[in-house]
Structure formats: structure tokens, C-alpha cells
Amino acid sequence: FALRTGGMDYVDITSNFTELSNTSILLLDEVTISRPYNVTIQALFSSDISVRVEAKKGLLAVVFAGPVELMGETRGLLGVWDENPDNDLTARNGTVLSSDASDRTIHFDFGLSWQVTSNESLFYYPDGLGPSAFSFPNAVPVFLDEVNLTSIASPELITACGGDPVCLFDGSVTGDIQVATQSLATEQTNSADIATLDNQPPIMNGIDTLYAFVNHTTIYLFTVTDVNDTFDVVLQGTRPPQEEYTFTWVDETYNFTWTPMSTQTVSIQFLATDSAGASTLLHPLVRLCACHQELNATCTDGSGDPGENKFLVQSCSCGSGYGGTFCDVDVDGCNDIDCFPGVECTDNPAPLTGATCGNCPNGTVTRNGSCEDVNECKSNATNNCEQKCANDVGSFSCSCNAGYTLNENGKSCDDINECKDNSLCHQTCNNTVGSFACDCEFGFQLGADKITCEAIEECSQPQLCEQLCAVGPKSNDLCFCNQGFTLDSNGHNCSDVNECGSQNGNNCDQRCNNTVGSFTCSCWPGYVLNADGHSCDDVNECITLSEPCLARTQICENVDGTFNCLCPLGTFYIDGTCRALADGETPPLTEPPSTSSSTSAARVVNITQTTEPTLDTSLGEVLVTFSDLTVSQLNASRAQFKEAVAEAVSNHCSSSQSCILTAKGKRGASFAVTGDDVIIVSVIQSGADVNVTFYIYSVTGIAVVSAAEIVQALQANNTKDGLRALGLTLALVSVLNPVTSTATESPTATEFPTATDAVTKHTGSKTAMLVGIVGGVILVILISCVVYFIIVFKQNAKVKPIMVKSVEEVELQQARKLPDRYFGSSSRELVD
């Protein structure tokens, strides 16, 4: 068996015939070949023509089928396909034989006329052969109408054929009863195929669209008829839930009753099938409406792709005041109205539309139903600004002219001492109200820029002066220094002035950094330097940080220099969230959680609902800064850090006479602080550094250690066998919120490895020295009295030491405006 294309190419499928199955294979992109039965090959062409060839017992049966477009176009042995049986016997030359012509006439005048030549044949032949090799024009077959079948057929053949003449003929001529029965089977198959093709499927009548409404009952009616056969009707496809529908019929009328409860996709298909297997499908388009009609919503057909399920959810047209996909949402009228800033907007409930604005706020007046801002800056009667007034919506703000700064009262203006910035003038700066003026030393005069000083007369030996030289009143050379330097005692060299050494030497709000000949200002973590280069403003971390608190249930509270994360009143921080206590549950005893390991910004967590000792029961907090460290690295060695601190304090206080003990301890006696006594308040990332705030409180009552003693203990422990062994590089240790003492505490901050930024107090007068001596004598007398009263009353009462801050600490704290209880933020160096 072979196939031939228009290009005269053959595809021989005989060689792999046994490999074919009922699974189709595509050949030459034009024909699909399959073997539905063992001795049958079926070919389906792209033109919808099919040919089935079956070989059984030496007989070759060919069945042809084609599309209706070929009707009237066929010629050949199968006749003319035009529903007219009288022209089927049309010979090649056009002669039409009568339908009652004899078999002999049909064979010689019709059949042989269609024998193909070698030029016409579409068959494949082995080499050297052609159509003539299989043509026998002189052979005369036995003709059915010329023999008496009953006389030549055997009884067995008559029984097997059941009187069928074709079966009797084939069996008699071939003498093979199996050939006869095979011929009969082929005849019966062809008759069944014809009957199937002649059979008409049931006729179904129903509308093309099924309109349904959610929560409403819809009835769909259709009819089915088949005059020649019986039939069955079933509901198939993606059916609704069983409880939503019923399917009944009376005679030829069918009733589908459906109450959809949701917009779930369905596919309603009714299939009618007769006894011969012919079927008809009725598949209406379902348009489902889910709009809330009780709220005056209506459905619209709209457009869309129903897909293979033929299912569409209709769009909605909403009534007044409603919106949403199905018109069940009260539209917020405040989205379409702009009330005055700060005025509450109230939505008008549907079916009303729009919204109502509240009363106008202070600083505005009501005109034509709306609020209008009052410009307080137009009249001195409505503002109290000293210099400039800027109108704001509902209010106003004051500002100052150049050379002035706004007072804390927000109204008056204070003169700015520009001369604190020693880079303005070359030599001498004189502050004036709202401005400044530069001046020069003797022998110099102001240049054209009114800033630079130029020598009036050149010196004879200017090389003797390190910076500036001028001719003095006695015509002698005198050396001078630029602003920011001071002349040494040798009268020639200049030394840098440390403007950061005193409050009056600089105008920095917080931190002063000395430079050669000048200084720069910076701010503590949690603050930002203003454009004026010296003042600092608080950073509101609750706004600048995307997620300032570890738990979303916490409330962020901004404070100067830092922020707190608080649990709402009545809740506690438990297992990473804020929640209320369960019945019988006690408040947590654990420390507040540390901050996130992110190094992008400092984050602080302060949980106010905690049973840890407060600062009132401790003796001050310690702020430790570790360089080149992250929060996650510190948390990994958190327990070891606490144990190292406890060991360092225990070793220090065992040999120190200045550690503060409770009444149960003995000064100088051996005692131990454990890691559980180290209470960590906060752990904060600041750039490449980590700041840890903690204090020591013993719940056993054995020892409470002052922050000053902890500082000394950590200084002594900063060795390769101490904190460094944990990978912790100590950069700064300081006291936060130190408590008062009868003894003057040690410096409150120590940096490593140097202390060049330490606070320096200059006392340059004999009067100050005399006052210091007298004060020292008085202090010794007071200490002696206190010691005496402690010894006398020690057996009768517990003594709680009372500490007095040094004058320097009080002044420094007031200058910096440090809060009494300072949580979170990076380290604050005491440097000004």
C-alpha cells in the first residue's frame, strides 16, 4: 500500500504495515493513516476525503466518503454522487447505461472503460511493471444474472449465506465458503453505514440565551422531537450544584429550573441521543446577573468572551449612592469632596450621595458654606511676630531676618553671634546686632573685601613669624596669628585654638570637632545638622523609618534623639507581638527585645509593660559602643557579653572600696555579680558601630553597682583575654543618667584608644583657684560629717547613699538638654 503526492513522490507504508495501530499518524502534512482493524487501513485526507481499504480472504473492499462539496463532481466505477441512481453507470466516453443493464454489458461497456493506463495510474508498481501487467482484457468472468445460484450452490453455502445472492455468487465462483461469509459481512457493514448516514438525529428547539439572576429562580424550557426513533435527553457539562436546580419533562417539553446562589462558572448543555447513536446538543449562552437589584442596580449585557463554557457574568449599573462590582458598596462621598484641611468629612449614607464637612477650625471663617483661611500676617493685631510672619492654613509662623535666630518662644528674634564661627574674619571679629564686622590687629588694615587683613608696612624680617608680621608702633617687627590660632610665648609661632574646649569658643548645639584653625559641628545620632552648620534638629524616626518597630502591633513614639516602641495600654510584649494576658497568665519577666539586625538605621524597642527594675532602683545606666560590629553578631554572643560584664564587675568590686553595696553586703567583701544581674535596655545599630545601654541590678539584694564603677570595670577588662576574646572592640564607654553621690564621680565618658575629645575646663584666674581651695576644705568637712553619721546610725537603719552631681556634669547636661531618662540612640560622646 502506497501514497502518492502531487509531486509524483510515493510513500510506501506496506513495509511497516504491522506497526500501524488505531492511533493515527500524519504523513506528508496531508493525510492521516491508521489501522482500525487488523486487515483494514484507513486514510483521511486534508480535503476531508476518506478511503477505507479492507482485505479479507482474497477480496478487496473499498469504501469512499467525501464532503458534500464533491457532490456532482465524482466519476468512475463508484458512479456519479448526485443522489440520482439513473446516471451512476456513466462510461468514460460519457455513455450512460441503463440501470437495468445486464452484468455482461456493465462489465464490458462500463467497467473496462475506466481501466487506467500507465500515464493515469496513481498506484505504485515495482520496477519493470505497470498497469498492463495486471490487465486481462480477454478474460470473461462469470456474471451473476447468467447463472442459477440455487443449482450450483451447496447446501452449506445456502445455509451460511441465508439467501443473499452476492454471498451465494462469491461462494459458488470461488468454492470457498469463508469468502462468501466475508462478502456477506462486508455487505451488512455497508448497509449499516448507509442506514447510519440516512438516520436523522433528534430535533431540539430552545432559545440561545439563558438569563439567570443570583438568588432568584429562572426556568428554561425547550422541546425535543424525533419522528422516526426514540431518544434520551441528559444534562451534561459543568453543572450547577445539585441543590440549585431541577430537570424535568412532560412529553416532548423539558423544564430546567435553576436558582443560582453564586457567580460560580457553569456550562449548561442538554444532549439528546436516539437509539442509533445520532445526537443533538443544545448549549445556550448563560448570562448571569449578580447585581443587587434590591438596591436599584440593573444588569447590562455588555461584552466579553464567554469562552467554551458559554458563560458570562453581566456588568452592573448601580443605583444612587452605591458602587462596587455588584453595586453593594456604599460609595464614600468624601472621595469626591475636598473639605478644609483638618475638618472632618462625613459620608452621606446611600442612597444619598456626596458628603458633609464639619465645622470650620480656628483661624478660618465660614463663607458661602466653605472655610476660608484668615491671613493673620496682614495685621499686627492677629500675630505677635517680632520680625517676619508667614501665613499658614489656619495659623501662622514667625521667622527672623538674616543675622537673627528665632527664640524658643517662637515669636521673638535673638541676635546671632556670627563671631563664634572664627572662619568669617581673618583676624578679629566684632559681633553687631544682626550682623558682624571684621577688624585687624595693630599694623594691619582691612582689605577691600572687609574680611582680609593686610599689613600696612612690610616687616624687615617676616620669616621670623610663622603666620603674619606687621610693623609695630616702635617700627619693630611684631608677629600675629590668623583667626583660630594664638601666639606662643616665644612671640613667633602660632598654636591652634581648641574652640571645642569651652562653651564660648564655639556655637555648636551638640558636638564640636576641633580642626586646625577652626572647628566643625555635628549632631548626636537621632539628630540632623541644619543648614546653618551649628544647630541640630531631632529626627522623627517614626516617620523616616519604614518599619521602626519590630512588631506591627507596637506604637512608635518619637522622643528627642530617638524613639520608643510601646505596647498599647493593657497589653504586653510576648513572643514578638503585643497582646493581653490570658487568664492566670503573669506579666513577662524577660528583657525587652533587641532591635533589628539591619544596619540601615538605628532602631530602638522600649516596652513599657515590663517587670524589670526601673532606673529608680538602679544606680545609673552605662552606654557601651563596640566598633565594626552588627546587632546580629552581638545577639549571637549576648549571653557571653553579659557574663563577661558580670565577671569584670565582680573582679573590680572585690578589690574596690568605692563599689556601692546594699545593706546585706559589706564594703570590700568578696561577692559576685551574675549575667542575670546585667539588664540590657537597648541594642542599637549606628553605622558600623553597635551601642548597648545596660545597668546592673541584683534581684537577690546582694549588690547594686553604680554606673561609674561599671565604667572602671570595663576599662580594666578591655584586654585580649576580656571583651576582645569575644570579638568585641570597645570604642566608647560612658554613663547615662548618672545618679548623685557624695563623692565626685570619675569622668562620665572614656573613648579608646585616646581621649582627645574629653571635656577641658580652663580656670585662668587666681580667684577661681582660691575658691577651689576653700571649696575643697568645706567638702572634706562635709564628707567627715557624713561618714560620722553613717557609722553612728548604721546599726539602726539602712542607709541609701545620696549622690550629688558635679557642677561640670550639671552644666553639660543642661547645655545639651539631655532627657533625664535617655533610651536608645547611638552613643553620645561628652566632648563639648
C-alpha positions, 0 to 999 in steps of 0.5 A, a space after each residue: 500500500 502506497 501514497 502518492 503526492 502531487 509531486 509524483 513522490 510515493 510513500 510506501 507504508 506496506 513495509 511497516 504495515 504491522 506497526 500501524 495501530 488505531 492511533 493515527 499518524 500524519 504523513 506528508 502534512 496531508 493525510 492521516 493513516 491508521 489501522 482500525 482493524 487488523 486487515 483494514 487501513 484507513 486514510 483521511 485526507 486534508 480535503 476531508 476525503 476518506 478511503 477505507 481499504 479492507 482485505 479479507 480472504 482474497 477480496 478487496 473492499 473499498 469504501 469512499 466518503 467525501 464532503 458534500 462539496 464533491 457532490 456532482 463532481 465524482 466519476 468512475 466505477 463508484 458512479 456519479 454522487 448526485 443522489 440520482 441512481 439513473 446516471 451512476 453507470 456513466 462510461 468514460 466516453 460519457 455513455 450512460 447505461 441503463 440501470 437495468 443493464 445486464 452484468 455482461 454489458 456493465 462489465 464490458 461497456 462500463 467497467 473496462 472503460 475506466 481501466 487506467 493506463 500507465 500515464 493515469 495510474 496513481 498506484 505504485 508498481 515495482 520496477 519493470 511493471 505497470 498497469 498492463 501487467 495486471 490487465 486481462 482484457 480477454 478474460 470473461 468472468 462469470 456474471 451473476 444474472 447468467 447463472 442459477 445460484 440455487 443449482 450450483 450452490 451447496 447446501 452449506 453455502 445456502 445455509 451460511 449465506 441465508 439467501 443473499 445472492 452476492 454471498 451465494 455468487 462469491 461462494 459458488 465462483 470461488 468454492 470457498 465458503 469463508 469468502 462468501 461469509 466475508 462478502 456477506 459481512 462486508 455487505 451488512 457493514 455497508 448497509 449499516 453505514 448507509 442506514 447510519 448516514 440516512 438516520 436523522 438525529 433528534 430535533 431540539 428547539 430552545 432559545 440561545 440565551 439563558 438569563 439567570 439572576 443570583 438568588 432568584 429562580 429562572 426556568 428554561 424550557 425547550 422541546 425535543 422531537 424525533 419522528 422516526 426513533 426514540 431518544 434520551 435527553 441528559 444534562 451534561 457539562 459543568 453543572 450547577 450544584 445539585 441543590 440549585 436546580 431541577 430537570 424535568 419533562 412532560 412529553 416532548 417539553 423539558 423544564 430546567 429550573 435553576 436558582 443560582 446562589 453564586 457567580 460560580 462558572 457553569 456550562 449548561 448543555 442538554 444532549 439528546 441521543 436516539 437509539 442509533 447513536 445520532 445526537 443533538 446538543 443544545 448549549 445556550 449562552 448563560 448570562 448571569 446577573 449578580 447585581 443587587 437589584 434590591 438596591 436599584 442596580 440593573 444588569 447590562 449585557 455588555 461584552 466579553 468572551 464567554 469562552 467554551 463554557 458559554 458563560 458570562 457574568 453581566 456588568 452592573 449599573 448601580 443605583 444612587 449612592 452605591 458602587 462596587 462590582 455588584 453595586 453593594 458598596 456604599 460609595 464614600 462621598 468624601 472621595 469626591 469632596 475636598 473639605 478644609 484641611 483638618 475638618 472632618 468629612 462625613 459620608 452621606 449614607 446611600 442612597 444619598 450621595 456626596 458628603 458633609 464637612 464639619 465645622 470650620 477650625 480656628 483661624 478660618 471663617 465660614 463663607 458661602 458654606 466653605 472655610 476660608 483661611 484668615 491671613 493673620 500676617 496682614 495685621 499686627 493685631 492677629 500675630 505677635 511676630 517680632 520680625 517676619 510672619 508667614 501665613 499658614 492654613 489656619 495659623 501662622 509662623 514667625 521667622 527672623 531676618 538674616 543675622 537673627 535666630 528665632 527664640 524658643 518662644 517662637 515669636 521673638 528674634 535673638 541676635 546671632 553671634 556670627 563671631 563664634 564661627 572664627 572662619 568669617 574674619 581673618 583676624 578679629 571679629 566684632 559681633 553687631 546686632 544682626 550682623 558682624 564686622 571684621 577688624 585687624 590687629 595693630 599694623 594691619 588694615 582691612 582689605 577691600 573685601 572687609 574680611 582680609 587683613 593686610 599689613 600696612 608696612 612690610 616687616 624687615 624680617 617676616 620669616 621670623 613669624 610663622 603666620 603674619 608680621 606687621 610693623 609695630 608702633 616702635 617700627 619693630 617687627 611684631 608677629 600675629 596669628 590668623 583667626 583660630 590660632 594664638 601666639 606662643 610665648 616665644 612671640 613667633 609661632 602660632 598654636 591652634 585654638 581648641 574652640 571645642 574646649 569651652 562653651 564660648 569658643 564655639 556655637 555648636 548645639 551638640 558636638 564640636 570637632 576641633 580642626 586646625 584653625 577652626 572647628 566643625 559641628 555635628 549632631 548626636 545620632 537621632 539628630 540632623 545638622 541644619 543648614 546653618 552648620 551649628 544647630 541640630 534638629 531631632 529626627 522623627 524616626 517614626 516617620 523616616 523609618 519604614 518599619 521602626 518597630 519590630 512588631 506591627 502591633 507596637 506604637 512608635 513614639 518619637 522622643 528627642 534623639 530617638 524613639 520608643 516602641 510601646 505596647 498599647 495600654 493593657 497589653 504586653 510584649 510576648 513572643 514578638 507581638 503585643 497582646 493581653 494576658 490570658 487568664 492566670 497568665 503573669 506579666 513577662 519577666 524577660 528583657 525587652 527585645 533587641 532591635 533589628 539586625 539591619 544596619 540601615 538605621 538605628 532602631 530602638 524597642 522600649 516596652 513599657 509593660 515590663 517587670 524589670 527594675 526601673 532606673 529608680 532602683 538602679 544606680 545609673 545606666 552605662 552606654 557601651 559602643 563596640 566598633 565594626 560590629 552588627 546587632 546580629 553578631 552581638 545577639 549571637 554572643 549576648 549571653 557571653 557579653 553579659 557574663 563577661 560584664 558580670 565577671 569584670 564587675 565582680 573582679 573590680 568590686 572585690 578589690 574596690 572600696 568605692 563599689 556601692 553595696 546594699 545593706 546585706 553586703 559589706 564594703 570590700 567583701 568578696 561577692 559576685 555579680 551574675 549575667 542575670 544581674 546585667 539588664 540590657 535596655 537597648 541594642 542599637 545599630 549606628 553605622 558600623 558601630 553597635 551601642 548597648 545601654 545596660 545597668 546592673 541590678 541584683 534581684 537577690 539584694 546582694 549588690 547594686 553597682 553604680 554606673 561609674 564603677 561599671 565604667 572602671 570595670 570595663 576599662 580594666 577588662 578591655 584586654 585580649 583575654 576580656 571583651 576582645 576574646 569575644 570579638 568585641 572592640 570597645 570604642 566608647 564607654 560612658 554613663 547615662 543618667 548618672 545618679 548623685 553621690 557624695 563623692 565626685 564621680 570619675 569622668 562620665 565618658 572614656 573613648 579608646 584608644 585616646 581621649 582627645 575629645 574629653 571635656 577641658 575646663 580652663 580656670 585662668 584666674 587666681 580667684 577661681 583657684 582660691 575658691 577651689 581651695 576653700 571649696 575643697 576644705 568645706 567638702 572634706 568637712 562635709 564628707 567627715 560629717 557624713 561618714 560620722 553619721 553613717 557609722 553612728 546610725 548604721 546599726 539602726 537603719 539602712 542607709 541609701 547613699 545620696 549622690 550629688 552631681 558635679 557642677 561640670 556634669 550639671 552644666 553639660 547636661 543642661 547645655 545639651 538638654 539631655 532627657 533625664 531618662 535617655 533610651 536608645 540612640 547611638 552613643 553620645 560622646 561628652 566632648 563639648 
